[in-house]
Amino acid sequence: MSKPQYETYDPYGHDASVHTAETLPYGMYEDTYRPAYEAQAYFVTEPVLPLPRQVAGGHRVPEPVIPEPAAPEEAVGRATRRRRARSAERPESAMRRLLPQALVVAFLAGGTTAFVAKDKAIELSVDGEQRTLHTFADDVSELLAEEGVRVGAHDVVAPAPGAALASGEEVAVRYGRPVRLTLDGRRREVWTTAHTVDEALRELGVRAEGAYLSAARSRSIGRAGLTLDVRTERAVTVMADGRSRTIRTNAATVGEAVEEAGITLHGQDTTSVPADSFPRDGQTVTVLRVTGVREVREEQIPFAVERTEDPSLFKGTEVIERPGQPGLRRITYLLRTVNGVREKPRKEKSEVVRGPSKELVKVGTKPRPKSVQGADHLDWHGLAACESGGRPHAVDPSGSYGGLYQFDTHTWHSLGGSGRPQDAPAEEQTFRAKKLYVRAGASPWPHCGARLHR
């Protein structure tokens, strides 16, 4: 029987050749089954040459020498010998070799389970922007720190920053915004997490129906905040000309509310409360119809008196060196009639037209003599009654003579007197008259001199 020929493929790239193989009967074939790890010996591929390696200094490491692959027949023989050696091993040895592998598989399986358990799916909303994320954070604070979300004292976080996290939970952050609010004339700064003016008003509990708003209710509020003026609707009663009118208004001033009530102010008309004040809810405002005139009056300003001591004058003697002059003040008064009733004059303006002039007075400090020899026994009282009617300040119609004894100024000064005789005390005038009698007798008083001897 002829031997069949088989065409084989040389895996090493040599020229193919035709080999003959003897056909063996059944039962005489060698067992050619090989496990996967042994079957590799039958398929030898070209080795992959490694790239040259570099070392410090730039020197090349010599390339490894790759041995020539063994012939297929040699590989088959080695595989057969290994298989027989393994079959001869004891079962206990095989179990010891497989146990570490089983432990590694169990450890990896447990770690994967713990890893999956720590991972959480969270819905995070930051100021309205929502996203889904996975995290290993244990609480809200760790989550916000991981995502770089900073919160301040006026921001709102729900749940609270320290709350524990669970998978599927929702975390919301709303940033606070400052609002410089003027509500019915009262200014304050408030914080809100609202995004629009309408939301802020609802959050602050401000009634917006019928109110004046300086910004539209749909206007958005940025992180920098905004300035908002709100005037709510109020009931104000205006009384004028005997009538009462109640209106609902969001006016900024009492004057505006009066105008909305259909009342016009004329001339000096005014209101019971300042027209530029803020009208309060339930307030009553009375309109005052005013008519009036201004009147100018002049008043004197009293002068001051300055006294100085004079040792040449007897004690008790005062001489006016310079008479004082009163000043003049002009005052403007407002005479009003309010709702038909005349009011008390009210001073509006005062101006000084002329200032007062100070009066200068000399006061005597010289001791007064007790008597004048040769003249004390005469009737000086009778002479004074005849000359001046007994009045120390008397002055004749011509103005040339004055005092009890009607001295002229020249004679008075020659006797040691100062100033005018009528300004000196009565005792000094009598003393000077006695000195004049000693000098000239009764001749200075030709008409009344005879009274001295009665």
C-alpha positions in Angstrom: 0.0 0.0 0.0 1.4 3.3 -1.0 2.1 6.0 1.6 0.0 9.2 1.1 1.8 12.4 0.7 1.0 15.6 2.8 1.9 19.1 2.0 3.1 21.0 5.1 3.6 24.6 5.9 6.8 25.7 7.5 6.0 28.5 10.1 9.6 29.7 9.9 9.4 30.8 6.3 11.5 28.0 4.9 10.7 26.5 1.6 7.8 24.1 1.7 8.6 20.5 1.1 6.6 17.3 0.6 6.9 14.7 3.3 5.6 11.2 3.5 4.1 9.8 6.7 3.2 6.3 7.5 -0.5 5.6 8.1 -0.9 3.8 11.4 -3.9 1.7 12.2 -6.6 2.8 14.8 -5.3 2.5 18.3 -1.8 3.0 17.5 -1.9 6.8 17.2 -0.2 8.9 19.8 -2.5 11.1 21.9 -2.1 14.5 20.3 -4.5 16.6 22.6 -2.8 19.4 24.2 -4.1 21.9 26.8 -4.1 25.6 25.8 -1.0 26.4 27.7 0.8 23.5 26.0 -0.5 24.0 22.6 1.5 27.2 22.3 4.5 25.1 21.7 3.2 24.0 18.3 2.8 27.6 17.1 6.0 29.5 17.1 5.9 33.0 15.7 8.6 35.4 14.8 10.0 37.0 17.9 9.3 40.7 18.5 12.6 42.4 18.8 12.6 44.9 21.7 13.7 48.5 21.0 17.1 49.5 22.2 17.1 50.8 25.8 18.9 53.9 27.0 20.8 54.2 30.2 22.3 57.2 32.1 24.9 58.9 30.1 23.3 58.1 26.8 25.0 54.7 26.3 23.1 52.0 24.5 22.3 48.7 26.3 23.3 45.8 24.2 20.3 44.1 22.6 19.4 40.7 24.0 20.3 37.7 22.0 17.2 35.8 21.0 17.7 32.1 20.6 16.5 30.4 17.5 13.2 28.7 17.9 13.2 25.0 18.5 12.1 22.6 15.8 8.5 21.4 15.9 9.6 17.9 16.7 11.5 19.1 19.8 8.6 21.3 21.0 6.3 18.3 20.7 8.6 16.2 22.8 8.9 18.8 25.5 5.1 19.2 25.7 4.7 15.5 26.1 7.2 15.2 28.9 5.6 18.1 30.8 2.1 16.6 30.5 3.3 13.3 31.9 5.1 15.1 34.8 2.0 16.9 35.8 -0.2 13.8 35.7 2.2 12.3 38.2 1.9 15.2 40.7 -0.1 14.6 43.8 -3.6 16.3 44.2 -2.5 18.1 47.4 0.2 19.9 45.4 -2.3 21.1 42.8 -4.6 22.5 45.5 -1.8 24.5 47.1 -1.0 26.0 43.8 -4.6 27.1 43.1 -5.5 28.4 46.6 -3.6 31.8 46.2 -5.3 32.4 42.9 -8.7 31.9 44.5 -7.9 34.3 47.3 -6.9 37.1 44.9 -10.1 36.6 43.0 -12.2 36.8 46.2 -10.3 40.0 47.4 -10.9 41.7 44.1 -14.6 40.8 44.1 -15.0 42.3 47.7 -13.1 45.5 46.8 -15.3 46.0 43.8 -18.4 45.6 46.0 -17.1 48.2 48.5 -16.2 50.6 45.7 -19.7 50.4 44.2 -21.3 50.9 47.7 -19.3 54.2 48.3 -20.2 55.7 45.0 -23.4 57.9 45.1 -25.5 59.5 42.4 -26.4 63.1 43.5 -28.6 65.8 42.0 -26.8 69.1 42.6 -28.6 72.4 42.0 -26.5 75.6 42.3 -28.5 78.8 42.0 -31.0 77.0 39.7 -28.4 75.2 37.5 -29.0 71.5 38.0 -26.7 68.6 37.2 -26.3 64.9 38.1 -22.9 63.7 39.4 -21.2 60.8 41.1 -19.3 61.3 44.3 -17.6 59.5 47.2 -18.3 62.4 49.6 -19.8 61.4 53.0 -21.7 64.7 53.7 -22.9 67.9 52.0 -19.8 69.9 53.0 -17.4 67.4 51.3 -19.6 67.4 48.2 -19.5 71.2 47.9 -15.8 71.3 48.6 -15.2 68.7 45.8 -17.3 70.7 43.4 -15.6 74.1 44.3 -18.9 75.6 45.5 -18.3 78.3 48.1 -21.2 79.4 50.4 -21.4 82.4 52.7 -23.5 83.5 55.7 -26.4 84.6 53.6 -26.5 81.6 51.3 -29.0 78.7 51.8 -27.9 75.1 51.5 -30.4 72.2 51.7 -29.8 69.8 53.3 -27.6 71.5 55.8 -23.8 71.4 55.1 -23.1 68.8 57.7 -25.9 66.4 56.7 -24.9 62.9 55.5 -25.3 62.0 51.8 -27.2 59.1 50.3 -27.4 58.0 46.7 -30.2 59.6 44.8 -30.4 62.6 47.1 -30.9 66.2 45.9 -28.7 69.0 47.2 -29.7 72.6 46.5 -27.6 75.8 46.9 -29.2 79.2 46.6 -26.9 82.3 46.8 -27.9 85.3 48.9 -28.3 88.7 47.2 -28.3 92.1 48.9 -31.4 94.4 48.3 -31.2 98.0 49.4 -34.9 98.4 50.1 -36.7 101.6 50.8 -40.2 100.5 52.0 -42.7 103.2 52.6 -40.0 105.8 53.2 -37.9 103.6 55.6 -34.5 102.5 54.3 -32.8 99.2 55.2 -30.6 96.4 53.6 -32.0 92.9 53.4 -30.7 89.6 51.9 -32.7 87.3 49.7 -32.2 84.2 47.7 -34.8 85.1 45.2 -33.9 85.5 41.5 -36.5 88.1 40.6 -38.1 91.2 42.2 -41.4 89.4 42.4 -39.9 86.4 44.3 -38.1 88.8 46.6 -41.3 90.7 47.5 -43.1 87.4 48.3 -40.1 86.2 50.4 -40.0 89.5 52.3 -43.8 89.5 52.8 -44.3 92.8 51.0 -47.7 93.4 49.5 -47.2 94.5 45.9 -50.8 94.9 44.8 -51.4 98.6 44.1 -47.8 99.5 45.1 -45.3 101.6 43.4 -42.1 99.7 42.4 -38.9 101.3 41.1 -38.1 98.1 39.2 -40.3 95.7 37.3 -41.5 92.7 39.1 -40.0 90.4 36.4 -36.5 92.0 36.7 -33.8 89.5 37.7 -31.6 90.1 40.7 -27.9 89.4 40.1 -25.4 88.4 42.7 -24.5 92.1 43.2 -28.1 92.8 44.3 -30.1 95.9 43.5 -31.7 99.1 44.9 -35.5 98.9 45.2 -38.0 101.5 46.2 -41.4 100.2 47.2 -44.4 102.4 48.2 -47.4 100.3 49.2 -51.0 101.5 48.8 -52.3 103.4 51.8 -55.6 105.1 52.9 -55.2 108.9 53.5 -57.9 111.3 54.5 -57.6 114.9 53.3 -59.8 117.7 54.9 -60.1 121.0 53.1 -62.7 123.7 52.8 -65.1 122.0 55.1 -65.0 118.7 53.2 -63.3 115.3 53.8 -61.9 113.1 51.1 -60.4 109.6 51.7 -58.2 108.2 48.9 -56.0 105.1 48.4 -52.6 106.2 47.2 -49.0 105.1 46.9 -47.8 108.8 46.8 -44.3 109.6 48.0 -45.2 112.8 49.8 -48.2 114.4 51.6 -48.3 117.1 48.9 -48.7 114.5 46.2 -51.5 112.8 48.1 -53.3 116.2 48.5 -53.0 116.7 44.7 -54.4 113.2 44.1 -57.4 114.2 46.2 -58.1 117.0 43.8 -57.2 119.9 46.2 -55.0 122.8 45.1 -53.0 125.0 47.4 -52.8 128.8 46.7 -50.5 131.5 48.0 -49.6 130.9 51.6 -51.8 127.8 52.0 -50.2 124.9 53.7 -51.0 121.5 55.4 -51.2 120.4 59.0 -48.1 118.1 58.4 -45.1 119.0 56.3 -45.9 118.6 52.6 -42.7 116.7 51.9 -43.2 114.1 54.6 -44.3 110.5 53.9 -48.0 109.9 54.1 -48.9 107.0 56.5 -51.7 104.6 56.3 -54.8 106.0 58.0 -53.3 109.5 58.3 -55.5 112.6 58.2 -54.1 115.7 56.6 -55.8 119.1 57.0 -55.4 121.8 54.4 -54.9 125.3 56.0 -56.1 128.3 53.9 -53.8 131.1 55.0 -54.0 134.9 54.3 -51.8 137.4 55.9 -49.7 140.6 55.8 -46.4 141.7 57.2 -46.0 144.6 59.5 -42.7 146.4 60.4 -42.3 147.9 63.9 -39.4 149.8 65.4 -38.2 149.3 69.0 -35.6 151.1 71.1 -32.5 149.3 72.3 -31.5 150.4 75.8 -28.0 151.8 76.3 -25.5 150.7 78.9 -24.1 153.0 81.7 -20.4 152.9 82.6 -19.4 154.4 85.9 -15.8 155.5 86.9 -14.6 156.8 90.2 -13.4 160.5 90.4 -11.5 161.6 93.5 -12.2 165.3 92.7 -15.9 164.9 93.4 -17.4 164.5 96.8 -18.8 161.2 97.8 -22.3 160.7 96.7 -21.8 162.9 93.7 -22.3 161.5 90.2 -21.6 163.5 87.1 -22.7 162.4 83.6 -19.7 162.8 81.5 -21.4 161.6 78.3 -25.1 161.0 78.0 -26.2 157.7 76.6 -28.2 157.2 73.4 -30.7 154.4 72.8 -30.3 152.2 69.7 -33.0 151.4 67.2 -34.2 147.9 66.1 -36.6 147.2 63.2 -38.8 144.0 63.6 -41.0 142.4 60.9 -44.1 140.6 62.1 -46.4 138.3 60.2 -50.1 138.8 60.8 -51.9 135.7 59.6 -55.5 134.5 59.3 -55.8 130.7 59.1 -59.1 129.3 58.0 -60.7 132.6 59.0 -59.1 132.8 62.5 -56.6 135.6 63.2 -53.4 134.4 64.8 -51.0 136.1 67.2 -48.4 138.1 65.4 -45.3 136.1 64.7 -41.9 137.6 64.5 -40.3 136.8 61.2 -37.2 139.1 61.0 -35.3 141.5 63.2 -32.5 143.9 62.2 -30.6 146.6 64.1 -30.9 150.0 62.5 -28.7 151.9 65.0 -26.7 150.6 67.9 -27.0 152.1 71.4 -24.4 154.6 72.7 -23.0 153.9 76.2 -23.4 156.5 78.9 -20.3 157.6 80.9 -20.7 158.6 84.6 -18.1 159.9 87.1 -18.7 158.9 90.7 -17.1 161.1 93.5 -14.9 159.6 96.1 -13.7 162.9 97.9 -14.9 163.2 101.5 -17.6 165.8 101.8 -16.9 169.0 104.1 -19.2 169.4 107.0 -19.6 173.2 106.8 -18.4 176.6 105.3 -17.5 179.1 108.0 -19.6 182.2 107.8 -22.4 180.7 105.7 -23.8 177.7 107.6 -26.3 179.8 109.6 -28.1 181.2 106.5 -31.5 180.0 105.2 -30.3 178.0 102.2 -33.6 176.1 102.0 -35.5 179.4 101.5 -33.0 180.5 98.8 -33.4 177.2 96.9 -37.2 177.4 97.1 -37.1 180.9 95.6 -34.6 180.1 92.8 -35.7 176.6 91.6 -38.7 175.6 93.7 -36.4 173.3 95.7 -35.7 171.1 92.6 -32.0 170.0 92.3 -32.4 169.2 88.5 -34.3 172.4 87.6 -33.1 174.3 84.5 -34.3 177.7 83.4 -36.1 178.1 80.1 -32.9 179.5 78.4 -30.9 176.4 79.5 -28.1 178.6 80.8 -28.8 178.1 84.6 -29.5 175.0 86.5 -29.7 173.3 89.9 -31.2 174.4 93.3 -29.4 177.8 93.1 -29.4 178.3 89.3 -25.7 178.3 88.7 -24.3 179.0 85.3 -21.7 176.5 84.0 -18.8 179.0 84.3 -19.5 179.9 87.9 -20.1 176.2 88.8 -16.6 175.2 87.4 -15.0 178.2 89.2 -16.3 176.8 92.5 -14.7 173.4 91.8 -17.7 171.7 90.4 -17.6 169.2 87.4 -20.1 168.8 84.6 -23.4 170.5 85.0 -24.7 171.9 88.3 -28.1 170.3 87.9 -26.5 166.8 87.6 -24.7 167.2 91.0 -26.3 166.0 94.3 -28.2 168.6 96.3 -25.7 168.6 99.1 -22.9 169.5 96.7 -24.9 172.3 95.2 -25.5 173.8 98.6 -21.8 173.5 99.5 -20.9 175.3 96.3 -23.5 178.0 97.0 -22.1 178.6 100.5 -18.6 179.1 98.9 -20.1 181.6 96.4 -21.7 183.5 99.3 -18.4 183.7 101.1 -16.8 185.1 97.9 -19.5 187.5 96.7 -22.3 187.7 99.3 -25.9 187.6 98.2 -25.3 189.5 95.0 -25.3 186.4 92.7 -29.0 186.1 93.6 -30.3 189.6 93.2 -34.0 188.7 93.4 -33.9 185.9 96.0 -30.8 186.7 98.0 -32.8 188.4 100.7 -34.3 185.0 101.7 -30.9 184.0 103.2 -31.4 186.3 106.2 -35.0 185.4 107.2 
